[in-house]
Amino acid sequence: MSPGRAGSDDDVRPAVVIEALRASDAVACARLEAVLFPGDDPWSAAAFRSELHAGHPYLAARVGDRLVGYAGVALLPAPAFSREPAEAEVHTIGVDPDFQGHGLGRRLLRGLLERADAIGAATFLEVRTDNVAALTLYRSEGFEVVGTRRRYYASGADAHTMRRDPPAHPR
């Protein structure tokens, strides 16, 4: 039985802790990316380090010392003295296959959305048009498809651009 999978009464799912992603997690993130997105130009360890260095909020999901998920967002506050709204862009969310199907992706996404909502940002993301699980998650969290990018991924797959407006009353 894989860790994190529910099955028999003897199974005990380990506690997953969500916390800030560290630069030292970059190699583990890149390994997971290669497993999760093999044909779609997975991010390298250097790409994760670059995002962290830029100050973008990234989260880690851990079971003990094992990284089992990650997520990141770029926050673009509204310019001073402008009517332009704040924006956020979800860069990536990944969950180890052994830990999928238990709400971990939702927990990571909500952590990102809390940060976007705190600045009143509309949040955008791209997702493969054939990724039914992700589309279902995003729609359940208030995202709507606003466009399609043809051949967006390295594999040639299309992506939906999705948007979620901030809540009318901040959480």
Buried (B, 14 or more C-beta within 10 A) or exposed (E): EEBBBEEEEEEEEEEBEBEEBEEEBBBBBBBBBEEBBEEBEBBBBEBBBEBBEEEBBBBBBBBEEBBBBBBBBBBBEBEEEEEEBBBBBBBBBBBBBBBBEBEBBBBBBBBBBEBBBBBBBBBBBBBBBEBEEBBEBBEEBBBEBEEEEEEBBEEEBBBBBBBBBBEEEEE
